[in-house]
Amino acid sequence: MALLPTVILLAAGRSERFRAASGGLDKLQAPLHGRAVRDWALAAVQDSGLPWHVVERSHTAHLDRPGMGDSIACGVAATAQAQGWLVLPADLPLVQPATLLQVAQALQTHAVVVPTWQGERGHPVGFAASCRDALLALTGDSGARAVVQRYGAALLPVDDAGCVHDVDTPQALVEAHRRLA
């Protein structure tokens, strides 16, 4: 692999839906087979061997109601010299390191790469360095949808249900426990 993109692990969200449904528990800190949800996602990133950067709440605390777009822009700014980026929300504890590597490889020939599992779009979404300025301009809670639309996305089928199974609700956490069992 000639160019190694940097994985941006998004861990700055407020987890409002999960907190409301779980009595205040932060989904990224929720226990999943002996470790926090976030730690599962981070382990997959580390196991991929790709460079990485975690965007924490403290990185976006200066903003009024920061959203996913703000977090992505923050991560890209912190790694501005990267050769591209894989954007991975930290609430995907079952994503496989091989998926990250497949998306990174596909970035060699595409500006934007979206992995799919059984036709459903997932994460990490890969962005080539040519998307840097558009990613830096992101704000609000719509993530990088506008960048994906602007550049078009190469859809990459992967054999990884973990790329689409986030832990946004307590029921999704139960499902993640079941899948790991």
N, C-alpha and C positions, 0 to 999 in steps of 0.2 A: 504494500500500500504506500504510494508515494507521498500523499499529503495526509496528515493526521488532524482531523478536526477536534475541537475541544468540546467535551460534553458539559453542558450547563445544566446542573441539577437544580430545579426550582423548588426551594423549600421556604419561601417567604409568604405563602398564602395564609389567609386568616382561618381557613377550615370551617367556615360558618355553617354550612349544611351539616357536616359531621358533628360539630359541637352541639348544634341544636337538637339533633336526633340522639345524641349519646350522653346528654347531661353535662356537656362541657369538655369532653375529652378531645385533645388535639389529635387528628387522624395520623399525623406523621409520627407522633409519639406512641400511638396505640400499639400494644404488644401483639406480635405475630410470631408464633413458634419461637419464643425466647429472645426476640429482639424487636426493636421498633420498626414500624413500616418503613420509615425513612432509611434506616440502616440496611434493609434488604435492597432498596434501590441503589444506595451508595455502593454496596458490595458488588452489584452487577456492573456498575460503572468501573470500579477499581479492577474487577476481574477482566474487563475488556482490554485493559492495558492502554486505553486512550487517555490523553490529558483531560483533566476535569476541573471544574470550578463550581462551588455550591453558592447559590444566592440565598442568603438568610434574611429573616425579617429585619434585622438590624441594618442591612444594606439598603432597604427601601423605607426605613422609618421616617426619613426626612420628607417623604411625600404624603400628601393628603389622600387617603384611601387608595393606596397603590394597588394595581391589578397585575395580571399576568404579563401584559405588555411591558409594564414598567420593570418587572423582574427580568424579563428577557433582555431589555435594553441595558439594564444594570450589569447583567452577566456578560453581554457582548462588550460593553465598555471596559469591564475589568480584564477582558482577554482580547483586546482589540487587535493584537498581532496574530491571532489564531488563523489557521488555514481554512476555517469553516467551523460550524457549530452543530452539535446535536442537542436539541432542546428536550429535556426529559423532566416532567413533573415528578416530584419525589413520592407521589402517592401511587406509583406503579411498582409495587414490591416484587412482582413476579416476572418482570421483564428479564430477558436472558442476555448475557453478555454477547452472544453470537448475533443477536439482533442489532445491537449497537455497531458491531463490526460490519454487518451487512449494509447498514445505512451509510456508514463511513465510506465503505468501498463504492457504493452507488454515487456518492458525491463526487467521485472522480470524473463523472460524465454528465451530471445533472446539477442544476442550481439549487433545486429543492427536492427532497426525497421524503416521502411519507410511507412508512411501513403499513401494510394491511394484513389482517388476519381474517380469513373467511369473508373477505370483502369489506370489512370494517376498518376505517382509518385509525391508526394508533400513534404511538410515540416510541422512540424519539423521532422528532421531525428534524431532518438534516437540512442545513443551509450552507451553501458555498460562500467563500469569502466575498464574492461579488454582491451578496445580499447585506453586507455589513451596514451601510448607511441606512437602508430601509429598516433593519433590525434596531439600530440605535435610535430611530425616530419613534419607536413604538411607545404607546402609553395606554393606560386604561386596562380594561379587563377582557378585551377580545383576543388576547394573545397575539400570535403572528398570522392570523387569518389573512390579513391584507397583503402580507408579503407572499404567502403561498399563492394567493389569487394573482398577484402582480407577475410573479415569475413562472407560475404554473408548477405543478408537482408531478414528479415521476412517482407512480405508485409501485411499491415494492412488496410483493407478497412474501410473507415470512411464516414460518411454522412456529409461532410463539403467541399463544393466547395472552401471555403476560403483557404484551404491548398494548392491549386494549382494555385490560381489567384494572381499572383504578379502584382506589378505596375511598370513595366519596361518601359512603353511607355505612352505618354499622352492619347492614346486611351484606354489603360488598366485602367487609372485613371478615365476616363469617365465611363467605365464599372463598376468600383467599386462604383462610385456615383449612378449609376443606380441600382445596387444590394442593396445598403443601403436605397434607396428611398422607 
